[in-house]
Amino acid sequence: LEGRILKDFYWKTQIQFNGNTSTLGNSPRVVDAFAEWQKYPFFKVKIGQYKRPFTFENPMNPIDQGFMSYAQNINKLAGFSDRVGEHASNGRDIGLQFQGDFIKNAAGRNLVHYQIGVFNGQGINVKDVDQRKDVIGGLWVMPVSGLRIGAFGWTGSYSRKGSWTAVTPEGTTVEKKGVRTLDRNRYALSVEYAANDWTLRSEYIHSQGYSFKTTYQDVDDAKDCTVNTAAGDKADGLYALVIAPVVKKKFYLKARYDMYRPRAEWSTAKTQYEVGAHYDFHKNFRVGAEYAFVNDRSLQKPNYNMVDVEVDVRF
């Protein structure tokens, strides 16, 4: 549900019926719940639960991003299925954000966009744990129509309250309890050209900070504060894609290079080489298919193939 109040306020709520934080599928969960004051194009204020202002692809509709799923670096480093161990949060968190567009050219088109926000850092539908906040922001320029060149930054933490085993300087192990906080520092470099029915987009993301050994899938996982030191404290990923019209507004061919390195080392790289096509019967009804050759260097047999066929409907 979405709407406007007194012209200046936009609001939105969105419910996901197949998953929540504590029981993973037995009842619905809130995805979006926010309001935004939009009186001035150069200064808008958003508060509530919504998409983190990080990367171009994160805020896109799953259909509009163009492929069978978001890129691996978006999934792991923008808060979908985050490498830090956070519960699945659809790229969202709870916070307060300022954003706007300014510096118009002669045609009246804005050339610069900014966005910056303060967030809990714990993902959706859960309260803050360590009383620290994440700061996430982005800035991009639009020198010609359809082109965006941007950079994003994210500094903050992710925390759990529970227990873990620590090693003393003398080499003995002790059990500890309390709040354990992991740093989460990231940046992204992004470029996109979307005009004349063509789409070209590429984004690189780098992450610094350790992860918890277990992913938060139920309430007991959130109490496990064991750190996965073997995974290292750095990760990165890059994707580059093109979606080309064959029949304008109807039939498209597409390709994507999608690489993610969970330890920022080539020995851990998982790379997907994807080609596909989709046909839009309507802007809200699409049929598509993709083939992907996958090279996952962490596996004993690193190469395999995937085929994805989809019917997408939105309303």
Secondary structure by P-SEA (a helix, b strand, c coil): cccccccccccbbbbbccccccccccccccccccccccccccbbbbbccccccccccccccccccccccccccccccccccccccccccccccccccccccccccccccccbbbbbbccccccccccccccbbbbbbccccccccccccbbbbbbbcccccbbbbbbccccbbbbbbcbbbbbbbbcccccccccccbbbbbbbbbbbccccccccccccccccccccccccccccccccbbbbbccccccccbbbbbbbbcccccccbbbbbcccccccccccbbbbcccccccccccccccbbbbbbbccccc
